[in-house]
Amino acid sequence: MRLDLVTIVVEEYDPAIAFFTEVLGFELVEDEPSTTTDGQPKRWVVVRPPGGGTGLLIARADGEQQREAIGEQVKGRVGFFLQVEDFTATYARMTAAGVEFVRPPRSEVYGQVAVFKDVAGNRWDLLGPVSGPASAG
């Protein structure tokens, strides 16, 4: 058993695809036309970290209730965790790409961490291995 997909609700598909593939380095593995349960057009869009693992289903909000969930899927908490091998280089690359970090890098017993927002406004932990003091690049 494994967790295959987690949905992230977004305003539009293409900016989200660009963020996850160009900024975070995920791979676009599916982008197919589909329809909602009431027959409206939508897309089935999945991105995954390089090498596989749990993917993200990028879902455009359908209706006001879903639009209200954009960026608030976990009500302001960190709800997603991106583990990287080279924290300092990844942090520098993401900062250069304009990613909004809401908490600066710090060292914890479990490793280096900084909190950032994705294209929809959801909070993520960028996590790196335990090392010396975190560097803000």
DSSP file (Angstrom, degrees, kcal/mol; ACC not computed):
  #  RESIDUE AA STRUCTURE BP1 BP2  ACC     N-H-->O    O-->H-N    N-H-->O    O-->H-N    TCO  KAPPA ALPHA  PHI   PSI    X-CA   Y-CA   Z-CA
    1    1 A M              0   0    0      0, 0.0     2,-0.3     0, 0.0     0, 0.0   0.000 360.0 360.0 360.0 143.2    0.0    0.0    0.0
    2    2 A R        -     0   0    0      0, 0.0     2,-0.7     0, 0.0     0, 0.0  -0.988 360.0-107.1-152.8 155.3    1.2    3.5   -0.7
    3    3 A L        +     0   0    0     -2,-0.3     3,-0.1     1,-0.2    52,-0.1  -0.779  38.5 179.1 -83.2 115.8   -0.2    7.0   -0.9
    4    4 A D        +     0   0    0     -2,-0.7    51,-3.3     1,-0.2     2,-0.3   0.912  54.3  12.8 -89.8 -47.3   -0.3    7.8   -4.6
    5    5 A L  E     -a   55   0A   0     49,-0.2     2,-0.4    51,-0.1    -1,-0.2  -0.961  47.2-166.3-137.3 150.1   -1.8   11.3   -5.0
    6    6 A V  E     -a   56   0A   0     49,-1.7    51,-2.3    -2,-0.3     2,-0.3  -0.997  28.7-127.6-129.6 133.9   -2.7   14.4   -2.9
    7    7 A T  E     -a   57   0A   0     -2,-0.4     2,-0.5    49,-0.2    51,-0.2  -0.640  18.0-168.7 -86.6 136.3   -4.9   17.1   -4.4
    8    8 A I  E     -a   58   0A   0     49,-2.6    51,-2.5    -2,-0.3     2,-0.4  -0.991  17.5-142.1-119.9 121.0   -3.9   20.7   -4.5
    9    9 A V  E     +a   59   0A   0     -2,-0.5    62,-0.5    49,-0.2     2,-0.3  -0.695  28.5 175.4 -85.6 129.4   -6.8   23.0   -5.5
   10   10 A V  E     -a   60   0A   0     49,-2.6    51,-2.7    -2,-0.4     3,-0.1  -0.817  41.8-121.2-130.1 166.8   -5.6   25.9   -7.7
   11   11 A E  S    S+     0   0    0      1,-0.3     2,-0.3    -2,-0.3    -1,-0.1   0.920  96.8   4.7 -72.9 -45.9   -7.1   28.9   -9.6
   12   12 A E     >  -     0   0    0      1,-0.1     4,-0.9    48,-0.1    -1,-0.3  -0.983  64.8-131.3-142.7 151.1   -5.7   27.7  -13.0
   13   13 A Y  H  > S+     0   0    0     -2,-0.3     4,-2.7     1,-0.2     3,-0.3   0.954  96.1  54.7 -66.5 -54.0   -3.8   24.7  -14.2
   14   14 A D  H  > S+     0   0    0      1,-0.3     4,-2.5     2,-0.2     5,-0.2   0.859 106.8  47.6 -61.6 -43.9   -0.9   26.3  -16.2
   15   15 A P  H  > S+     0   0    0      0, 0.0     4,-2.2     0, 0.0    -1,-0.3   0.887 114.7  49.2 -62.6 -34.7    0.6   28.6  -13.6
   16   16 A A  H  X S+     0   0    0     -4,-0.9     4,-2.6    -3,-0.3     5,-0.3   0.919 110.1  49.8 -68.6 -42.9    0.5   25.7  -11.1
   17   17 A I  H  X S+     0   0    0     -4,-2.7     4,-2.5     1,-0.2     5,-0.4   0.933 111.6  49.7 -59.3 -45.2    2.1   23.3  -13.6
   18   18 A A  H  X>S+     0   0    0     -4,-2.5     4,-2.3    -5,-0.2     5,-1.0   0.914 111.7  48.6 -60.9 -43.8    4.9   25.9  -14.2
   19   19 A F  I  X>S+     0   0    0     -4,-2.2     5,-2.0     3,-0.2     4,-1.2   0.956 115.7  41.5 -61.6 -50.9    5.4   26.4  -10.4
   20   20 A F  I  <5S+     0   0    0     -4,-2.6     6,-3.0     3,-0.2    -1,-0.2   0.839 126.2  33.2 -71.4 -31.6    5.7   22.7   -9.6
   21   21 A T  I  <5S+     0   0    0     -4,-2.5     4,-0.3    -5,-0.3    -3,-0.2   0.918 128.1  31.9 -89.3 -48.1    7.8   21.7  -12.7
   22   22 A E  I  <5S+     0   0    0     -4,-2.3    -3,-0.2    -5,-0.4    -2,-0.1   0.857 131.1  29.9 -81.1 -36.3   10.0   24.8  -13.3
   23   23 A V  I  <<S+     0   0    0     -4,-1.2    -3,-0.2    -5,-1.0    -4,-0.1   0.913 132.4  28.7 -90.8 -49.8   10.4   26.1   -9.7
   24   24 A L  S   <S-     0   0    0     -5,-2.0    -3,-0.2    -6,-0.2    -4,-0.1   0.695 100.8-124.3 -87.7 -17.9   10.2   22.9   -7.6
   25   25 A G        +     0   0    0     -4,-0.3    -4,-0.2    -6,-0.3    -3,-0.1   0.681  54.1 151.8  85.9  17.5   11.6   20.5  -10.3
   26   26 A F        -     0   0    0     -6,-3.0     2,-0.4    -7,-0.2    -1,-0.2  -0.280  44.6-115.4 -71.8 167.1    8.7   18.1  -10.3
   27   27 A E  E     -B   48   0A   0     21,-3.7    21,-2.3    25,-0.1     2,-0.8  -0.900  14.7-129.0-107.0 134.7    7.9   16.1  -13.4
   28   28 A L  E     +B   47   0A   0     -2,-0.4    19,-0.2    19,-0.2     3,-0.1  -0.742  36.4 166.6 -78.6 112.8    4.6   16.5  -15.3
   29   29 A V  E     +     0   0A   0     17,-2.4     2,-0.3    -2,-0.8    18,-0.2   0.651  60.8  21.4-106.9 -19.2    3.4   12.9  -15.6
   30   30 A E  E     +B   46   0A   0     16,-1.6    16,-2.2     2,-0.0    -1,-0.3  -0.980  48.1 159.3-149.2 138.3   -0.2   13.4  -16.7
   31   31 A D  E     +B   45   0A   0     -2,-0.3    14,-0.2    14,-0.2    -3,-0.0  -0.610  27.2 154.8-155.2  88.6   -2.1   16.2  -18.4
   32   32 A E  E     -B   44   0A   0     12,-2.1    12,-3.2    -2,-0.1     2,-0.1  -0.908  45.6-107.3-123.0 143.6   -5.3   14.8  -20.0
   33   33 A P  E     +B   43   0A   0      0, 0.0     2,-0.3     0, 0.0    10,-0.3  -0.400  49.3 157.6 -64.4 146.7   -8.6   16.4  -20.9
   34   34 A S  E     -B   42   0A   0      8,-2.9     8,-2.3    -2,-0.1     2,-0.3  -0.849  31.3-119.7-152.4-175.1  -11.5   15.2  -18.6
   35   35 A T  E     -B   41   0A   0      6,-0.3     5,-0.0    -2,-0.3     8,-0.0  -0.981  20.7-116.6-137.8 151.6  -14.9   16.4  -17.5
   36   36 A T    >   -     0   0    0      4,-3.1     3,-2.1    -2,-0.3     6,-0.1  -0.216  45.7 -93.3 -73.1 173.6  -16.5   17.2  -14.1
   37   37 A T  T 3  S+     0   0    0      1,-0.3    -1,-0.1     2,-0.1    -2,-0.0   0.755 129.7  50.7 -63.3 -22.8  -19.4   15.1  -12.8
   38   38 A D  T 3  S-     0   0    0      2,-0.1    -1,-0.3     0, 0.0    -2,-0.0   0.214 126.1 -99.7-100.8  16.9  -21.8   17.6  -14.4
   39   39 A G  S <  S+     0   0    0     -3,-2.1    -2,-0.1     1,-0.3    -5,-0.0   0.491  73.8 141.9  88.9   4.2  -20.0   17.4  -17.8
   40   40 A Q        -     0   0    0      1,-0.1    -4,-3.1    -5,-0.0    -1,-0.3  -0.520  57.5-100.5 -78.6 147.7  -17.9   20.6  -17.6
   41   41 A P  E     +B   35   0A   0      0, 0.0     2,-0.3     0, 0.0    -6,-0.3  -0.408  53.9 149.4 -69.9 141.8  -14.4   20.4  -19.1
   42   42 A K  E     -B   34   0A   0     -8,-2.3    -8,-2.9    -2,-0.1     2,-0.3  -0.882  36.8-115.0-151.3-178.0  -11.4   20.0  -16.8
   43   43 A R  E     -B   33   0A   0     -2,-0.3     2,-0.8   -10,-0.3    17,-0.3  -0.950  10.1-135.9-127.1 149.4   -8.0   18.4  -16.9
   44   44 A W  E     +B   32   0A   0    -12,-3.2   -12,-2.1    -2,-0.3     2,-0.5  -0.912  36.9 176.9-101.3 103.8   -6.4   15.5  -15.1
   45   45 A V  E     +BC  31  58A   0     -2,-0.8    13,-2.6    13,-0.6     2,-0.4  -0.950   8.2 177.3-120.4 123.0   -3.0   16.9  -14.2
   46   46 A V  E     -BC  30  57A   0    -16,-2.2   -17,-2.4    -2,-0.5   -16,-1.6  -0.990   4.9-176.4-127.8 131.4   -0.4   15.0  -12.1
   47   47 A V  E     -BC  28  56A   0      9,-2.1     9,-3.2    -2,-0.4   -19,-0.2  -0.944   7.0-173.6-120.6 147.9    3.1   16.1  -11.1
   48   48 A R  E     -B   27   0A   0    -21,-2.3   -21,-3.7    -2,-0.4     7,-0.2  -0.971  31.6-100.0-137.3 152.3    5.6   14.0   -9.2
   49   49 A P    >   -     0   0    0      0, 0.0     3,-2.0     0, 0.0   -23,-0.1  -0.356  63.0 -77.9 -62.5 153.5    9.0   14.5   -7.7
   50   50 A P  T 3  S+     0   0    0      0, 0.0   -24,-0.0     0, 0.0     0, 0.0  -0.274 121.7  25.0 -54.0 135.8   11.8   13.2   -9.8
   51   51 A G  T 3  S-     0   0    0     -3,-0.1     2,-0.3     2,-0.0     0, 0.0   0.491 121.0 -88.1  86.6   3.0   12.0    9.4   -9.5
   52   52 A G    <   +     0   0    0     -3,-2.0     2,-0.1     2,-0.1   -25,-0.1  -0.707  65.3 140.1 101.9-149.2    8.4    8.9   -8.4
   53   53 A G        -     0   0    0     -2,-0.3     2,-0.1    -5,-0.1    -2,-0.0  -0.395  69.2 -14.8  92.5-176.7    6.8    9.1   -5.0
   54   54 A T  S    S-     0   0    0     -2,-0.1   -49,-0.2    -6,-0.1     2,-0.2  -0.375  73.1-148.1 -61.9 131.5    3.5   10.6   -4.0
   55   55 A G  E     -a    5   0A   0    -51,-3.3   -49,-1.7    -7,-0.2     2,-0.5  -0.507   7.7-121.8 -98.7 167.9    2.2   12.8   -6.7
   56   56 A L  E     -aC   6  47A   0     -9,-3.2    -9,-2.1   -51,-0.2     2,-0.8  -0.950  12.7-147.7-109.9 126.8    0.1   16.0   -6.7
   57   57 A L  E     -aC   7  46A   0    -51,-2.3   -49,-2.6    -2,-0.5     2,-0.8  -0.855  16.8-147.1 -88.8 113.5   -3.2   16.1   -8.5
   58   58 A I  E     -aC   8  45A   0    -13,-2.6   -13,-0.6    -2,-0.8     2,-0.5  -0.754  21.7-174.7 -85.8 113.2   -3.5   19.7   -9.7
   59   59 A A  E     -a    9   0A   0    -51,-2.5   -49,-2.6    -2,-0.8     2,-0.3  -0.942  21.1-136.9-118.7 119.8   -7.2   20.5   -9.6
   60   60 A R  E     -a   10   0A   0     -2,-0.5   -49,-0.2   -17,-0.3   -48,-0.1  -0.547  40.3 -98.9 -70.4 135.4   -8.7   23.7  -10.8
   61   61 A A        -     0   0    0    -51,-2.7     2,-0.6    -2,-0.3    -1,-0.1  -0.286  33.9-159.0 -57.2 135.5  -11.4   25.0   -8.4
   62   62 A D        -     0   0    0      1,-0.1     4,-0.3    -3,-0.1     3,-0.1  -0.886  59.9 -11.4-120.8  95.3  -14.9   24.1   -9.5
   63   63 A G  S  > S-     0   0    0     -2,-0.6     4,-2.1     1,-0.1     5,-0.2  -0.170  91.1 -69.2  99.5 164.9  -17.3   26.4   -7.8
   64   64 A E  H  > S+     0   0    0      1,-0.2     4,-2.2     2,-0.2     5,-0.2   0.870 125.7  56.6 -62.9 -41.6  -17.2   28.9   -4.9
   65   65 A Q  H  > S+     0   0    0      1,-0.2     4,-0.6     2,-0.2    -1,-0.2   0.912 111.5  43.4 -59.9 -42.4  -16.7   26.4   -2.1
   66   66 A Q  H >> S+     0   0    0     -4,-0.3     3,-0.9     1,-0.2     4,-0.6   0.876 109.6  56.6 -71.3 -36.4  -13.6   25.0   -3.8
   67   67 A R  H >< S+     0   0    0     -4,-2.1     3,-1.1     1,-0.3    -2,-0.2   0.880 102.4  57.0 -60.6 -36.0  -12.3   28.5   -4.7
   68   68 A E  H 3< S+     0   0    0     -4,-2.2    -1,-0.3     1,-0.2    -2,-0.2   0.739 101.7  57.5 -65.7 -22.0  -12.5   29.3   -1.0
   69   69 A A  H X< S+     0   0    0     -3,-0.9     3,-2.2    -4,-0.6     4,-0.3   0.614  75.1 118.4 -83.9 -13.1  -10.1   26.3   -0.3
   70   70 A I  T << S-     0   0    0     -3,-1.1   -60,-0.1    -4,-0.6    -3,-0.0  -0.370  94.7  -3.7 -60.3 122.3   -7.4   27.7   -2.6
   71   71 A G  T 3  S+     0   0    0    -62,-0.5     5,-0.3    -2,-0.2    -1,-0.3   0.388 126.6  76.5  77.1  -3.8   -4.3   28.2   -0.3
   72   72 A E    X   +     0   0    0     -3,-2.2     3,-1.6     3,-0.1    -2,-0.2   0.027  47.5 124.9-124.9  25.0   -6.3   27.3    2.7
   73   73 A Q  T 3  S+     0   0    0     -4,-0.3    -1,-0.1     1,-0.3    -3,-0.1   0.795  92.3  25.3 -61.2 -27.9   -6.5   23.5    2.4
   74   74 A V  T >  S-     0   0    0      3,-0.2     3,-1.6    -3,-0.1    -1,-0.3   0.033 115.2-109.8-123.6  26.0   -5.0   23.1    5.9
   75   75 A K  T <  S-     0   0    0     -3,-1.6    -3,-0.1     1,-0.3     3,-0.1   0.858  80.0 -41.4  52.6  49.1   -6.2   26.4    7.3
   76   76 A G  T 3  S+     0   0    0     -5,-0.3    -1,-0.3     1,-0.3     2,-0.1   0.326 109.7 118.5  88.1  -7.9   -2.8   28.2    7.5
   77   77 A R  S <  S-     0   0    0     -3,-1.6    46,-0.6     1,-0.1     2,-0.5  -0.454  79.0 -95.0 -82.8 162.3   -0.8   25.2    8.8
   78   78 A V  E     +d  123   0B   0      1,-0.2    46,-0.2    -2,-0.1    -1,-0.1  -0.696  51.5 166.4 -71.9 124.4    2.1   23.6    7.0
   79   79 A G  E     +     0   0B   0     44,-2.1     2,-0.3    -2,-0.5    45,-0.2   0.462  52.7  53.6-121.4  -4.8    0.5   20.8    5.2
   80   80 A F  E     -d  124   0B   0     43,-1.0    45,-2.3     2,-0.0     2,-0.4  -0.973  61.4-157.5-136.9 147.6    3.1   19.7    2.7
   81   81 A F  E     -d  125   0B   0     -2,-0.3     2,-0.7    43,-0.2    45,-0.2  -0.980   2.5-166.1-135.4 120.3    6.7   18.7    3.1
   82   82 A L  E     -d  126   0B   0     43,-3.1    45,-3.0    -2,-0.4     2,-0.5  -0.912  10.6-160.7-110.7 108.1    9.4   18.8    0.5
   83   83 A Q  E     +d  127   0B   0     -2,-0.7     2,-0.3    43,-0.2    45,-0.2  -0.760  14.8 178.7 -90.0 127.9   12.6   16.8    1.5
   84   84 A V        -     0   0    0     43,-3.1     3,-0.3    -2,-0.5    -2,-0.0  -0.908  32.8-139.6-128.6 156.5   15.8   17.7   -0.4
   85   85 A E  S    S+     0   0    0     -2,-0.3     2,-0.8     1,-0.2    -1,-0.1   0.877  99.5  42.0 -81.0 -39.7   19.3   16.6   -0.3
   86   86 A D     >  +     0   0    0      1,-0.2     4,-2.3    42,-0.1    -1,-0.2  -0.795  66.3 174.1-112.9  88.8   21.0   20.0   -0.8
   87   87 A F  H  > S+     0   0    0     -2,-0.8     4,-3.1    -3,-0.3     5,-0.2   0.922  76.4  50.8 -60.3 -48.8   19.0   22.4    1.4
   88   88 A T  H  > S+     0   0    0      1,-0.2     4,-2.3     2,-0.2    -1,-0.2   0.918 113.6  43.7 -60.8 -46.9   21.2   25.4    0.8
   89   89 A A  H  > S+     0   0    0      2,-0.2     4,-2.5     1,-0.2    -1,-0.2   0.903 115.9  48.1 -66.0 -41.2   21.3   25.1   -3.0
   90   90 A T  H  X S+     0   0    0     -4,-2.3     4,-2.7     2,-0.2     5,-0.2   0.924 111.6  49.6 -66.0 -44.0   17.5   24.4   -3.2
   91   91 A Y  H  X S+     0   0    0     -4,-3.1     4,-2.5    -5,-0.2    -2,-0.2   0.926 112.8  47.5 -59.3 -45.4   16.7   27.4   -0.9
   92   92 A A  H  X S+     0   0    0     -4,-2.3     4,-2.4    -5,-0.2    -2,-0.2   0.909 113.0  48.4 -63.2 -43.3   18.9   29.7   -3.0
   93   93 A R  H  X S+     0   0    0     -4,-2.5     4,-1.4     2,-0.2    -2,-0.2   0.912 113.7  46.5 -64.1 -43.2   17.3   28.4   -6.3
   94   94 A M  H  <>S+     0   0    0     -4,-2.7     5,-2.5     2,-0.2     4,-0.2   0.894 112.0  50.5 -67.6 -39.9   13.8   28.8   -5.0
   95   95 A T  H ><5S+     0   0    0     -4,-2.5     3,-1.6    -5,-0.2    -2,-0.2   0.925 109.5  51.0 -62.6 -44.3   14.5   32.3   -3.6
   96   96 A A  H 3<5S+     0   0    0     -4,-2.4    -1,-0.2     1,-0.3    -2,-0.2   0.811 106.1  56.5 -62.5 -29.9   16.0   33.4   -6.9
   97   97 A A  T 3<5S-     0   0    0     -4,-1.4    -1,-0.3    -5,-0.2    -2,-0.2   0.461 123.0-106.0 -82.1  -0.9   12.8   32.1   -8.6
   98   98 A G  T < 5 +     0   0    0     -3,-1.6    -3,-0.2     1,-0.2    -2,-0.1   0.615  59.4 164.1  90.1  12.6   10.7   34.4   -6.4
   99   99 A V      < -     0   0    0     -5,-2.5     2,-0.7     1,-0.1    -1,-0.2  -0.430  40.1-121.7 -64.7 136.8    9.2   31.7   -4.1
  100  100 A E        -     0   0    0     17,-0.5    17,-2.3    -2,-0.1     2,-0.6  -0.727  24.5-164.1 -84.8 113.6    7.8   33.4   -1.0
  101  101 A F  E     -E  116   0B   0     -2,-0.7    15,-0.3    15,-0.2    -2,-0.0  -0.879   8.3-174.3 -96.0 124.3    9.4   32.1    2.2
  102  102 A V  E    S+     0   0B   0     13,-1.9    14,-0.2    -2,-0.6    -1,-0.1   0.595  76.1  33.8 -96.3 -13.8    7.3   33.0    5.2
  103  103 A R  E    S-E  115   0B   0     12,-1.6    12,-1.0     3,-0.0    -1,-0.2  -0.986  87.5-124.1-138.7 131.8    9.8   31.7    7.7
  104  104 A P  E     -     0   0B   0      0, 0.0    11,-0.2     0, 0.0     9,-0.1  -0.193  44.3 -74.6 -70.5 165.4   13.6   31.8    7.2
  105  105 A P  E     +     0   0B   0      0, 0.0     2,-0.3     0, 0.0     9,-0.2  -0.264  57.4 169.7 -59.5 143.5   15.9   28.8    7.3
  106  106 A R  E     -E  113   0B   0      7,-2.0     7,-2.4    -3,-0.1     2,-0.5  -0.975  32.7-114.7-149.2 159.5   16.6   27.3   10.7
  107  107 A S  E     +E  112   0B   0     -2,-0.3     2,-0.3     5,-0.2     5,-0.2  -0.852  33.8 175.2 -99.9 133.3   18.2   24.2   12.1
  108  108 A E  E >   -E  111   0B   0      3,-2.8     3,-1.2    -2,-0.5    -2,-0.0  -0.771  48.5 -98.1-124.3 171.5   16.1   21.7   14.1
  109  109 A V  T 3  S+     0   0    0     -2,-0.3    21,-0.1     1,-0.3     3,-0.1   0.801 125.6  49.6 -62.8 -27.3   16.9   18.3   15.5
  110  110 A Y  T 3  S-     0   0    0      1,-0.3     2,-0.3    19,-0.1    -1,-0.3   0.507 125.5 -84.4 -90.2  -5.6   15.4   16.7   12.4
  111  111 A G  E <   -E  108   0B   0     -3,-1.2    -3,-2.8    18,-0.2    -1,-0.3  -0.900  65.9 -29.7 139.0-166.8   17.3   18.9    9.9
  112  112 A Q  E     -EF 107 128B   0     16,-1.2    16,-2.4    17,-0.5     2,-0.3  -0.633  59.0-178.9 -87.1 147.0   17.1   22.2    8.2
  113  113 A V  E     +EF 106 127B   0     -7,-2.4    -7,-2.0    -2,-0.3     2,-0.3  -0.999  18.1 171.8-149.9 143.3   13.8   23.8    7.5
  114  114 A A  E     - F   0 126B   0     12,-1.5    12,-3.2    -2,-0.3     2,-0.5  -0.972  28.7-129.5-145.5 143.8   12.2   26.9    6.0
  115  115 A V  E     +EF 103 125B   0    -12,-1.0   -13,-1.9    -2,-0.3   -12,-1.6  -0.820  31.8 171.2 -99.8 129.7    8.5   27.5    5.3
  116  116 A F  E     -EF 101 124B   0      8,-2.3     8,-3.1    -2,-0.5     2,-0.4  -0.871  28.3-121.7-130.4 165.6    7.4   28.6    1.9
  117  117 A K  E     - F   0 123B   0    -17,-2.3   -17,-0.5    -2,-0.3     6,-0.2  -0.876  22.2-138.7-106.9 140.9    4.1   29.1    0.0
  118  118 A D    >   -     0   0    0      4,-2.3     3,-1.4    -2,-0.4   -18,-0.1  -0.210  43.9 -80.9 -83.0-175.9    3.2   27.3   -3.2
  119  119 A V  T 3  S+     0   0    0      1,-0.3  -103,-0.1  -103,-0.1    -1,-0.1   0.738 133.1  47.0 -60.5 -25.4    1.5   29.0   -6.2
  120  120 A A  T 3  S-     0   0    0      2,-0.1    -1,-0.3  -110,-0.1  -104,-0.0   0.566 121.8-103.4 -93.4 -10.2   -1.9   28.6   -4.5
  121  121 A G  S <  S+     0   0    0     -3,-1.4     2,-0.1     1,-0.3    -2,-0.1   0.460  70.8 144.9 101.0   2.4   -0.7   29.9   -1.1
  122  122 A N        -     0   0    0      1,-0.1    -4,-2.3    -5,-0.0     2,-0.4  -0.483  50.4-117.4 -72.0 145.5   -0.4   26.6    0.7
  123  123 A R  E     -dF  78 117B   0    -46,-0.6   -44,-2.1    -6,-0.2   -43,-1.0  -0.690  34.0-178.0 -89.6 136.9    2.4   26.4    3.2
  124  124 A W  E     -dF  80 116B   0     -8,-3.1    -8,-2.3    -2,-0.4     2,-0.5  -0.930  24.5-130.3-126.9 150.3    5.2   23.9    2.8
  125  125 A D  E     -dF  81 115B   0    -45,-2.3   -43,-3.1    -2,-0.3     2,-0.7  -0.919  14.4-151.2 -95.0 126.7    8.2   22.9    4.8
  126  126 A L  E     -dF  82 114B   0    -12,-3.2   -12,-1.5    -2,-0.5     2,-0.4  -0.908  25.9-166.7 -90.4 119.7   11.4   22.8    2.7
  127  127 A L  E     +dF  83 113B   0    -45,-3.0   -43,-3.1    -2,-0.7   -14,-0.2  -0.914  14.8 175.6-119.1 135.8   13.4   20.2    4.6
  128  128 A G  E     - F   0 112B   0    -16,-2.4   -16,-1.2    -2,-0.4   -43,-0.2  -0.833  38.8 -78.8-128.6 169.8   17.1   19.3    4.4
  129  129 A P        -     0   0    0      0, 0.0   -17,-0.5     0, 0.0     2,-0.2  -0.170  57.7 -84.0 -66.7 161.3   19.4   16.9    6.3
  130  130 A V  S    S+     0   0    0    -19,-0.2     2,-0.2   -20,-0.2   -21,-0.1  -0.452  72.3 129.4 -63.2 131.6   20.9   17.7    9.7
  131  131 A S        -     0   0    0      1,-0.4     3,-0.1    -2,-0.2   -20,-0.1  -0.762  58.7 -43.6-156.6-155.9   24.0   19.8    9.3
  132  132 A G  S    S-     0   0    0     -2,-0.2    -1,-0.4     1,-0.2     3,-0.1   0.086  93.6 -38.7 -69.5-168.3   25.6   22.9   10.6
  133  133 A P  S    S-     0   0    0      0, 0.0    -1,-0.2     0, 0.0   -21,-0.1  -0.233  74.4 -99.9 -57.1 143.3   23.6   26.2   11.0
  134  134 A A        -     0   0    0     -3,-0.1     2,-0.4   -23,-0.1   -27,-0.1  -0.332  36.4-140.7 -63.5 145.0   21.1   26.8    8.3
  135  135 A S        -     0   0    0    -29,-0.1   -29,-0.1    -3,-0.1   -44,-0.1  -0.906  12.5-151.0-112.0 136.4   22.2   29.3    5.7
  136  136 A A              0   0    0     -2,-0.4    -1,-0.1   -31,-0.1    -2,-0.0   0.274 360.0 360.0 -87.5  11.9   20.0   31.9    4.1
  137  137 A G              0   0    0    -42,-0.0    -1,-0.1     0, 0.0    -2,-0.0   0.466 360.0 360.0  68.8 360.0   22.2   31.7    1.0
